[in-house]
Amino acid sequence: MTSRTDMVQTEQQRAAASALEEQKQRPSTRHIVRLILIAVAVFLVYAFAVQVTQINLEKPLDPGRQESLVRVLRLLADPDLFATNPDTGNLTLSDTTRVTISRIIETILMALLASTAGTLLAMPVSFIAARNLMEPITAPLASIMGAIVAFVIAGYVGLRATSLLGQAADDLAREPLVGLGVLVGTGLLVWLVRRWGGPMAMEDDVPTRTRVTFVVRLTVLVVLLVFGLAVAAELGMAVGNWLEGVLGPLGFLGNALYVVSDMVRLLLPAVAALITGLVGMSFGSRYSQEAVISWPGGAARALTAVLAFLGTAIVIFGIGSFLNWLYQFTNPQNWTTIPALIGGVVAAIIGLLMKPSRPLIIGFIIYTITRGILNILRSIEPLIMGIVFVVWVSLGPFAGIMALTLHSIAALGKLFSEQVEGISEGPVEAITATGANHIQMVVYAVIPQIIPPFTAFALYRWDINVRMSTIIGFVGGGGIGFVLSQNIQLLRYRQASVMMLAIAIVVAALDYASSQIRRRII
Amino acid sequence: MNDDDKGRSSRRRLIIVLVAAAALLIYAYAIQVTQVDLQEPLEPQRQENLVGLLRQLARPDIFSFENVTESTTISLQMPCPEELRGAQVTSGTKQVVLAPNCATTTQDVLRLTGEGFPSNVRGAVFWRPLGDTVPRRLTEFRANSQGSFAVSFTMPDIRPSEEPQQIEVVELLSRRIVGFSDISKITFSRIIETILMALMASTIGTILAVPISFLAARNLMSDVSSPLAAIMAALIALPVFGFLAYLAGKFVLQAAVFLSDPLLVGVVAFPVSIALIWPVLRLGQPLTGTEVESYGSRALSALRLLAASLLFFLGLAILAEIGVVIGAWLDENLGLFAFVGNFIYVIADFGRVLLPGLMGFAGALLGASYASRYAQEAVIRLPEGSARLVTAILTFLGTSILVFALAYALNWICIFGLCQYIPQETSQLVVTLGVPALLVGAAAAFGSMFARPKRPYPVGTVTYTITRGSLNLLRAIEPVILGFVLVVWVGLGPFAGVMALMLASIADLGKLFSEQVENIDQGPIEAVTATGANRLQTVVFAVIPQIVPHYIAFTFYRWDINVRLSTIIGFVGGGGIGLILFRSANLTQYRQASVMVISIAIVVSVLDYVSSRIRKRII
């Protein structure tokens, strides 16, 4: 009995299945029409592509062109590797080979510097461009605006203070010996400040007095460190200059010291301003958030409105000033002060109307903006960026390095942030559960997970940079591409052949090496 | 134990110190070589250049404007009279003063002041040189809020004349957009060209990379091995059958030209030749039969196959001939859709020109496969002694042919200029290259006498290594560099770019595809092999279904790269937007360059987004 009902059921199922099958088998006319339309569209696209790209056999089969191709191939097959010394008759490396060797080393080193700088700069960017890290970040309006206001004020103070310190360092270190003394003195002072008073770590519930002394000591320490760095940079320049003359073949060490010190000296104010700005920003955002949450509604609203007015006005004024710098408007105030005031008032009204403690998705906005900028930068080839940098720093490998670095930052920023997005959530939750703040979470849960893929991607980027640096010279960016394009334009194919050969060997060898290392890492 | 640990840790510390020192040296040297230094970028003049460039880039020349202007003319003397004077013109509220109103040399500074102009108005000063119709721009001015301005300038050129010449003061009252600028239109057409270049290169590159990727897949190739005799027989058959098939192709082509002379004959001959294939294949015994057959029937079926394929190629050739005629006709008469006619023409032309080569290639492969199979069978079936003899003879011939062919190719390309030392007259050349080839062949044959004739050689691994090596070398050279050489061949224009990108795509995709083949699941392969399928069937039924999604994803990835590269391949003359971008950058027309860079940024990031979406859906 039961078996019969089963059979009936199976029968019914079978019938239903076969009906379904039939439906599947018989494609609807709409489907067919769609397929035909797609096929026609593809046909038209390819037909148009053949027309536009001028693909035809007339040119490649033209006897004259074939002859010139054969001539070029024969010249390329005969690379100008060796030359006979006219005096002794010995076979030696030709001038082209010598130039090629020095240029290919330059090319590799360009890629090295660009990859290193790009990787270092891409790392902080990648955290800002990682969705999983940024999306949970929300803050009330007052906190965001407080951060903006504090960033500008603290950054400006940092910039001024560092410039003053740099000036003082410059005056003091004019005599290297005095500078050395000052440096040692600064070091001693740092040590003293560190030892004086309690430990440098701060607990949460300490009396205000301890807090104040802590902040004072920290400030003094930072000032001393910046001053010491400035003096050291001045000294480094002097020593580097001296070493370059004295060291002979190792003179490049002195030059490197000089250049690095010069960079420290010039970038110190900007970096210090950025850091003080960021620190100020974090304090500003924290205290305004606390204030908005703990204050009564009316006061919180008023604070939000004031901060919103200031913050918005500053942002709009900044953007307007940049646009005015770029476009040099007829009436600058139409682009700077007036919109800043209007925007500030509007923002203040919004701040008054909004619930003061309502969180805004600021993290997601920053993420979107960062990703967008990275995508746009990535889509412009380094060769095109090279044109701009050549105008700025003139012909030579430095322009190439800057172009490659910028593109590396954009490309690695995206790859790195995708890695950050792909991390396992377990450690993150574990660390967060211990009560760690956002930065501690990144340091202890995120970074250990991403180092191997970051290294692999940095190596991958180094591969790409080696390839790119072989051609960045076409726009004047230094490296072997510069001489290669010159040789080709002068129709010196035998010389060009040596360079192509060198490129093929070096790129293939580095490719192999980096793929082996990458395999070992992952 | 403890000592050992200590020793290890100190050795480790030493290694770290050495690595750090090496890194320091390398970076220090790198800074020296690459001329990194901040003096240049911070130099005021250079910063000014950069700011000028950025300001121009910030004003892309996207739209064309109609200017509403008003002009005031004032007279100028060339050369200066004895007594220096100024000129003053008043029109309406405006008053323009030029002092001095004359110039003798190009160093003389002239000062122009204006009053009563609209406040903050911009304008320019032009000079209409005597005899020229085009005014020359001298300088620009901008009035202050009171409507007055003052500019100084020098004359670029001196054209002495009796009567006074005219200086025009043109003020720009307003401008409105009337459409896209010329450069926008050019950019639009070029960016489409760029995308289509990438499309063609990706498509052709993918199609050609697929067969190569099988040759470069280690897991497919490593177990391909055959005895020496089979390899050598294949080497002999390759040129012989290839040449015969090539001749047949030439003949078929001539026949096709003859058969399609009036177009109508061709239209009839094409279906007839295709239709004839059917009776040839059906006549007599079925072609796929049991293994045990008499030699006569085997020969007969081989002949029938040959006839059928000749007929097939004849049909193809006739089709190509018809296509060329029809395509050319459509190209002239379709108007807007003429590109369809051009497409048909180009495809048919390709078919026509490549047919003999294609037939030669197919014939060579087929001949080699038959020869290697029969040689293998013979060596396995024959007794030891005669097998050795057969191997030796085949080795002699095969090695000689290989060496001769290699030597001939190297001589043709004139490697290292060696061909200068070799007589290039045909008969002498054959002797010079042939005698060593025969000697090498004899030596190889002598050597082969000592090897066991049935011993398999890993010919697959050798093929794999050679293919991978060539792909790696080709991959190492950027398409922009390849473009240089191809421009010499096919001339400036997008075709050269397409070819360069195609070569790079083949090399890149060949490697990526073959890695996919290497990573496939072995299960289906074993299952299909267990049914007694041969190698080709294994690939078709077990390998291909596994790799199609990955292949499509990689094709899209490569298409991304090709779009990026096609924006710069024009720098070496390879067409696309790079060509005009490079030109305008060289002419310092940065406002035009800006339009192109913006269009590149938009197009590349949009296509990037689309392709990443598609890739995500596929895998």
Chai-1 contact restraints between the chains, C-beta under 6 A:
chainA,res_idxA,chainB,res_idxB,connection_type,confidence,min_distance_angstrom,max_distance_angstrom,comment,restraint_id
A,A47,B,F339,contact,1.0,0.0,6.0,A-B,restraint_1
A,A47,B,V340,contact,1.0,0.0,6.0,A-B,restraint_2
A,A47,B,F343,contact,1.0,0.0,6.0,A-B,restraint_3
A,F48,B,F339,contact,1.0,0.0,6.0,A-B,restraint_4
A,A49,B,L196,contact,1.0,0.0,6.0,A-B,restraint_5
A,A49,B,L199,contact,1.0,0.0,6.0,A-B,restraint_6
A,A49,B,M200,contact,1.0,0.0,6.0,A-B,restraint_7
A,V50,B,F343,contact,1.0,0.0,6.0,A-B,restraint_8
A,V50,B,V346,contact,1.0,0.0,6.0,A-B,restraint_9
A,Q51,B,F339,contact,1.0,0.0,6.0,A-B,restraint_10
A,Q51,B,N342,contact,1.0,0.0,6.0,A-B,restraint_11
A,V52,B,E193,contact,1.0,0.0,6.0,A-B,restraint_12
A,V52,B,L196,contact,1.0,0.0,6.0,A-B,restraint_13
A,T53,B,L196,contact,1.0,0.0,6.0,A-B,restraint_14
A,T53,B,M197,contact,1.0,0.0,6.0,A-B,restraint_15
A,T53,B,M200,contact,1.0,0.0,6.0,A-B,restraint_16
A,T53,B,P494,contact,1.0,0.0,6.0,A-B,restraint_17
A,T53,B,V498,contact,1.0,0.0,6.0,A-B,restraint_18
A,Q54,B,G493,contact,1.0,0.0,6.0,A-B,restraint_19
A,Q54,B,P494,contact,1.0,0.0,6.0,A-B,restraint_20
A,Q54,B,F495,contact,1.0,0.0,6.0,A-B,restraint_21
A,I55,B,V346,contact,1.0,0.0,6.0,A-B,restraint_22
A,I55,B,F495,contact,1.0,0.0,6.0,A-B,restraint_23
A,N56,B,V346,contact,1.0,0.0,6.0,A-B,restraint_24
A,L57,B,D349,contact,1.0,0.0,6.0,A-B,restraint_25
A,L57,B,V353,contact,1.0,0.0,6.0,A-B,restraint_26
A,K59,B,V490,contact,1.0,0.0,6.0,A-B,restraint_27
A,K59,B,G491,contact,1.0,0.0,6.0,A-B,restraint_28
A,P60,B,V490,contact,1.0,0.0,6.0,A-B,restraint_29
A,R65,B,W489,contact,1.0,0.0,6.0,A-B,restraint_30
A,S68,B,V488,contact,1.0,0.0,6.0,A-B,restraint_31
A,L69,B,V488,contact,1.0,0.0,6.0,A-B,restraint_32
A,L69,B,W489,contact,1.0,0.0,6.0,A-B,restraint_33
A,V72,B,V488,contact,1.0,0.0,6.0,A-B,restraint_34
A,L73,B,I413,contact,1.0,0.0,6.0,A-B,restraint_35
A,R74,B,C414,contact,1.0,0.0,6.0,A-B,restraint_36
A,A77,B,I413,contact,1.0,0.0,6.0,A-B,restraint_37
A,A77,B,C414,contact,1.0,0.0,6.0,A-B,restraint_38
A,A77,B,I415,contact,1.0,0.0,6.0,A-B,restraint_39
A,D78,B,F416,contact,1.0,0.0,6.0,A-B,restraint_40
A,D78,B,G417,contact,1.0,0.0,6.0,A-B,restraint_41
A,E106,B,V33,contact,1.0,0.0,6.0,A-B,restraint_42
A,L109,B,A30,contact,1.0,0.0,6.0,A-B,restraint_43
A,L109,B,V33,contact,1.0,0.0,6.0,A-B,restraint_44
A,L109,B,T34,contact,1.0,0.0,6.0,A-B,restraint_45
A,M110,B,T34,contact,1.0,0.0,6.0,A-B,restraint_46
A,L112,B,A30,contact,1.0,0.0,6.0,A-B,restraint_47
A,L113,B,A30,contact,1.0,0.0,6.0,A-B,restraint_48
A,L113,B,T34,contact,1.0,0.0,6.0,A-B,restraint_49
A,F252,B,A28,contact,1.0,0.0,6.0,A-B,restraint_50
A,F252,B,Y29,contact,1.0,0.0,6.0,A-B,restraint_51
A,F252,B,Q32,contact,1.0,0.0,6.0,A-B,restraint_52
A,L253,B,A28,contact,1.0,0.0,6.0,A-B,restraint_53
A,N255,B,Q32,contact,1.0,0.0,6.0,A-B,restraint_54
A,A256,B,A28,contact,1.0,0.0,6.0,A-B,restraint_55
A,A256,B,I31,contact,1.0,0.0,6.0,A-B,restraint_56
A,V259,B,I31,contact,1.0,0.0,6.0,A-B,restraint_57
A,V259,B,V36,contact,1.0,0.0,6.0,A-B,restraint_58
A,V259,B,D37,contact,1.0,0.0,6.0,A-B,restraint_59
A,D262,B,L38,contact,1.0,0.0,6.0,A-B,restraint_60
A,M263,B,L38,contact,1.0,0.0,6.0,A-B,restraint_61
A,L266,B,L38,contact,1.0,0.0,6.0,A-B,restraint_62
A,L326,B,R55,contact,1.0,0.0,6.0,A-B,restraint_63
A,L326,B,A58,contact,1.0,0.0,6.0,A-B,restraint_64
A,T330,B,N120,contact,1.0,0.0,6.0,A-B,restraint_65
A,N375,B,S605,contact,1.0,0.0,6.0,A-B,restraint_66
A,I376,B,A601,contact,1.0,0.0,6.0,A-B,restraint_67
A,I376,B,S605,contact,1.0,0.0,6.0,A-B,restraint_68
A,S379,B,A601,contact,1.0,0.0,6.0,A-B,restraint_69
A,S379,B,V604,contact,1.0,0.0,6.0,A-B,restraint_70
A,S379,B,S605,contact,1.0,0.0,6.0,A-B,restraint_71
A,I380,B,A601,contact,1.0,0.0,6.0,A-B,restraint_72
A,E381,B,R564,contact,1.0,0.0,6.0,A-B,restraint_73
A,E381,B,T567,contact,1.0,0.0,6.0,A-B,restraint_74
A,E381,B,I568,contact,1.0,0.0,6.0,A-B,restraint_75
A,L383,B,I568,contact,1.0,0.0,6.0,A-B,restraint_76
A,I387,B,A585,contact,1.0,0.0,6.0,A-B,restraint_77
A,V391,B,N49,contact,1.0,0.0,6.0,A-B,restraint_78
A,V391,B,L53,contact,1.0,0.0,6.0,A-B,restraint_79
A,W392,B,P41,contact,1.0,0.0,6.0,A-B,restraint_80
A,W392,B,R46,contact,1.0,0.0,6.0,A-B,restraint_81
A,W392,B,L50,contact,1.0,0.0,6.0,A-B,restraint_82
A,V393,B,E40,contact,1.0,0.0,6.0,A-B,restraint_83
A,V393,B,P41,contact,1.0,0.0,6.0,A-B,restraint_84
A,S394,B,E40,contact,1.0,0.0,6.0,A-B,restraint_85
A,G396,B,Q35,contact,1.0,0.0,6.0,A-B,restraint_86
A,P397,B,T34,contact,1.0,0.0,6.0,A-B,restraint_87
A,P397,B,Q35,contact,1.0,0.0,6.0,A-B,restraint_88
A,F398,B,Q35,contact,1.0,0.0,6.0,A-B,restraint_89
A,F398,B,V36,contact,1.0,0.0,6.0,A-B,restraint_90
A,I401,B,T34,contact,1.0,0.0,6.0,A-B,restraint_91
A,R467,B,E478,contact,1.0,0.0,6.0,A-B,restraint_92
A,T470,B,E478,contact,1.0,0.0,6.0,A-B,restraint_93
A,I471,B,E478,contact,1.0,0.0,6.0,A-B,restraint_94
A,I471,B,V480,contact,1.0,0.0,6.0,A-B,restraint_95
A,F474,B,F571,contact,1.0,0.0,6.0,A-B,restraint_96
A,I488,B,F484,contact,1.0,0.0,6.0,A-B,restraint_97
A,A504,B,L473,contact,1.0,0.0,6.0,A-B,restraint_98
A,A504,B,A476,contact,1.0,0.0,6.0,A-B,restraint_99
A,A504,B,I477,contact,1.0,0.0,6.0,A-B,restraint_100
A,V507,B,A476,contact,1.0,0.0,6.0,A-B,restraint_101
A,A508,B,N472,contact,1.0,0.0,6.0,A-B,restraint_102
A,A508,B,L473,contact,1.0,0.0,6.0,A-B,restraint_103
A,A508,B,A476,contact,1.0,0.0,6.0,A-B,restraint_104
